[in-house]
Amino acid sequence: MLKEKENKITKIKNKIRAKNNRTTFVSNEEILEFEKRLLFVKDIKENNFFNKTIFGSIEDVAKKLPENFVDLLFIDPPYNLDKDFGNNKFKSKSDEEYEKIFEKWFLNIKHTLKDTASVYVCCDWQSSQPIYSVLRRYLKVHNRITWEREKGRGALSNWKNCSEDIWFATVSKNYKFNIEAVKLKKKVIAPYKENGIAKDWKEEENGKFRLTYPSNLWTDITIPFWSMPENTDHSTQKPEKLVAKIVLASTDENDIIFDPFLGSGTTSVVAKKLNRKYVGVEMNKEYCCLAEKRIEMADKEKTIQGYFGGVFWDRNSLSLQKKEQEKGRSNKKKNFNDPKLF
Ligand SMILES: C[S@@+](CC[C@H](N)C(=O)[O-])C[C@H]1O[C@@H](n2cnc3c(N)ncnc32)[C@H](O)[C@@H]1O
């Protein structure tokens, strides 16, 4: 079935784009080039899949993957909605059926997890409950992150759907969590002093700022849009900033991150930018090639929107980040291609 549909040329690719539209897409010629870099299911052996995009369905790929190598599993599955992913479509079903499908997906790949691994699963409000029911059967569930997905039209007879969830679970009680790596930097609106001393904030060259620890409510995420090079035509692409928080909190450099539903490649791109190893699986060849193109772009462009100076910034704070960058430029010791710095 894959073979019949694999070279389908989407209408989207032939769209006419505005001059300053920086959306990343792959041409037919690029698909021919990038597909040479993909790992096909029949060619998987031993450890030849690290830092690769594997073209195939997770059902086929999982059987060929060894046990016990994954530090972080990031799952962004088709949600329980009608959705067209080019050569594969997902049809919404009852909660019970969706739970069974998700359980099968998870059990296919469970053996790849190290005992110290963390697992994050993205979902919307409809898929959240069935996914939780599966995760609690096999893992220790620690939290549910809710993030503001500020995009889309409102509904006339319902509340606008403006949030998504991410379940956070681990295989055992022994897991990594680098809270210091995911702090937020916020401009202080009402700077409070106690006995004349700043309370939890600092006066800096560009204003008064507070560094805070992140909660499970994320309101600082920007959905990629057409003027951002991380934007692609993939309909359910995740923002790099969102994946970066998870990668930094739950892995160290050189750890292995596995994404069984890679889509446009966001997880592998972020892993590469942050010096982690990655393995991605995707059953649409065009998306695989898009992922490879973005992974190549990450060789030159290591910045992650909203992550600068080793901290995460609020939405719409680009001018402040630029001022910080200017400050950094005068400090010749800084490496400008390091996302921890910028
Ligand atoms: C929600 S999207 C992932 C988006 C991705 N996180 C990104 O940032 O672009 C789910 C992806 O899973 C792929 N997919 C669906 N079923 C699959 C399967 N059984 N095996 C591998 N990939 C699959 C779809 O083609 C789609 O690109």
The ligand as an SDF file (V2000), in Angstrom:
LIG
                    3D

 27 29  0  0  0  0  0  0  0  0999 V2000
    0.8090   14.1360   14.3540 C   0  0  0  0  0  0  0  0  0  0  0  0
    1.8870   13.8240   13.0420 S   0  0  0  0  0  0  0  0  0  0  0  0
    3.4970   14.1150   13.7360 C   0  0  0  0  0  0  0  0  0  0  0  0
    3.9700   15.5310   13.5050 C   0  0  0  0  0  0  0  0  0  0  0  0
    5.3750   15.7740   14.0000 C   0  0  0  0  0  0  0  0  0  0  0  0
    5.4530   15.7710   15.4490 N   0  0  0  0  0  0  0  0  0  0  0  0
    5.9300   17.0880   13.4610 C   0  0  0  0  0  0  0  0  0  0  0  0
    6.3630   17.9610   14.2660 O   0  0  0  0  0  0  0  0  0  0  0  0
    5.9220   17.2930   12.2680 O   0  0  0  0  0  0  0  0  0  0  0  0
    1.7820   12.1000   12.8920 C   0  0  0  0  0  0  0  0  0  0  0  0
    2.6120   11.5210   11.7560 C   0  0  0  0  0  0  0  0  0  0  0  0
    2.5960   10.1060   11.8880 O   0  0  0  0  0  0  0  0  0  0  0  0
    2.6230    9.5290   10.5890 C   0  0  0  0  0  0  0  0  0  0  0  0
    2.0650    8.1740   10.7780 N   0  0  0  0  0  0  0  0  0  0  0  0
    0.7740    7.8050   10.9230 C   0  0  0  0  0  0  0  0  0  0  0  0
    0.6800    6.4850   11.1460 N   0  0  0  0  0  0  0  0  0  0  0  0
    1.9500    6.0000   11.1660 C   0  0  0  0  0  0  0  0  0  0  0  0
    2.5190    4.7050   11.3870 C   0  0  0  0  0  0  0  0  0  0  0  0
    1.7330    3.6540   11.6230 N   0  0  0  0  0  0  0  0  0  0  0  0
    3.8660    4.5690   11.3260 N   0  0  0  0  0  0  0  0  0  0  0  0
    4.6700    5.6590   11.0920 C   0  0  0  0  0  0  0  0  0  0  0  0
    4.1860    6.9060   10.8760 N   0  0  0  0  0  0  0  0  0  0  0  0
    2.8440    7.0770   10.9280 C   0  0  0  0  0  0  0  0  0  0  0  0
    1.7900   10.4620    9.7250 C   0  0  0  0  0  0  0  0  0  0  0  0
    2.1610   10.3650    8.3550 O   0  0  0  0  0  0  0  0  0  0  0  0
    2.0990   11.8350   10.3470 C   0  0  0  0  0  0  0  0  0  0  0  0
    3.1050   12.4990    9.6290 O   0  0  0  0  0  0  0  0  0  0  0  0
  1  2  1  0
  2  3  1  0
  2 10  1  0
  3  4  1  0
  4  5  1  0
  5  6  1  0
  5  7  1  0
  7  8  2  0
  7  9  1  0
 10 11  1  0
 11 12  1  0
 11 26  1  0
 12 13  1  0
 13 14  1  0
 13 24  1  0
 14 15  1  0
 14 23  1  0
 15 16  2  0
 16 17  1  0
 17 18  1  0
 17 23  2  0
 18 19  1  0
 18 20  2  0
 20 21  1  0
 21 22  2  0
 22 23  1  0
 24 25  1  0
 24 26  1  0
 26 27  1  0
M  CHG  2   2   1   9  -1
M  END
$$$$
